[in-house]
Amino acid sequence: MSIITLLTIRSLNLFTVAQFLSQVWMLRISLLIKLQLFSLAESECQAFGSMDTPDLYFEYYFDQFPGKRG
């Protein structure tokens, strides 16, 4: 199933899509490191910045995680 297909399925919520995409990026960066392509892996990581964006916090998905903080 492609990413485009996943994004077009109406039953998926924002959290599910974000979780899937973060797993894809983690796999990609892990493989680059395993292949010893360190500079490419580093440049891929720089796209995420400081990893301090609202969508990485429980509060952003208040319907999925009611009452959770962090």
WOURDA-V30045 format. One record per residue. N is the residue number from 1. OMEGA is omega in degrees with one decimal (NA if undefined). D_CENTER is the distance of its C-alpha to the mean C-alpha in Angstrom with 2 decimals. Layout:
n=N omega=OMEGA d_center=D_CENTER
n=N omega=OMEGA d_center=D_CENTER
//
This chain:
n=1 omega=-177.4 d_center=17.31
n=2 omega=178.6 d_center=15.66
n=3 omega=179.2 d_center=12.58
n=4 omega=178.9 d_center=15.30
n=5 omega=179.3 d_center=16.94
n=6 omega=-178.0 d_center=14.02
n=7 omega=-178.1 d_center=13.66
n=8 omega=177.9 d_center=17.43
n=9 omega=-174.5 d_center=17.99
n=10 omega=-175.5 d_center=19.18
n=11 omega=179.5 d_center=18.82
n=12 omega=176.4 d_center=15.02
n=13 omega=-176.5 d_center=13.90
n=14 omega=-179.8 d_center=11.19
n=15 omega=-178.8 d_center=9.63
n=16 omega=179.8 d_center=9.80
n=17 omega=179.8 d_center=8.26
n=18 omega=179.3 d_center=5.15
n=19 omega=179.3 d_center=5.28
n=20 omega=-178.6 d_center=6.36
n=21 omega=177.7 d_center=4.32
n=22 omega=176.5 d_center=1.92
n=23 omega=177.5 d_center=5.69
n=24 omega=179.2 d_center=7.07
n=25 omega=178.4 d_center=6.29
n=26 omega=178.2 d_center=7.56
n=27 omega=-179.4 d_center=10.32
n=28 omega=-178.6 d_center=11.20
n=29 omega=177.4 d_center=11.68
n=30 omega=179.2 d_center=13.49
n=31 omega=176.9 d_center=15.70
n=32 omega=177.8 d_center=16.58
n=33 omega=179.1 d_center=17.70
n=34 omega=178.3 d_center=19.57
n=35 omega=179.6 d_center=21.29
n=36 omega=174.6 d_center=22.20
n=37 omega=-170.4 d_center=20.77
n=38 omega=-178.5 d_center=20.06
n=39 omega=177.1 d_center=20.56
n=40 omega=177.3 d_center=18.18
n=41 omega=178.8 d_center=15.45
n=42 omega=179.3 d_center=16.35
n=43 omega=175.5 d_center=16.23
n=44 omega=-179.9 d_center=12.73
n=45 omega=-179.3 d_center=11.71
n=46 omega=177.8 d_center=13.88
n=47 omega=-179.4 d_center=11.82
n=48 omega=178.4 d_center=9.55
n=49 omega=-176.4 d_center=12.92
n=50 omega=-178.6 d_center=13.72
n=51 omega=-179.3 d_center=10.38
n=52 omega=178.7 d_center=12.63
n=53 omega=-175.9 d_center=11.43
n=54 omega=-176.5 d_center=12.46
n=55 omega=176.6 d_center=9.35
n=56 omega=-179.4 d_center=8.50
n=57 omega=178.1 d_center=11.98
n=58 omega=-176.3 d_center=13.69
n=59 omega=179.4 d_center=16.10
n=60 omega=179.8 d_center=13.82
n=61 omega=-173.9 d_center=13.82
n=62 omega=178.5 d_center=17.51
n=63 omega=178.2 d_center=18.48
n=64 omega=-175.6 d_center=16.19
n=65 omega=-177.8 d_center=17.10
n=66 omega=177.0 d_center=20.55
n=67 omega=179.7 d_center=22.04
n=68 omega=177.5 d_center=19.20
n=69 omega=176.7 d_center=18.57
n=70 omega=NA d_center=16.27
//
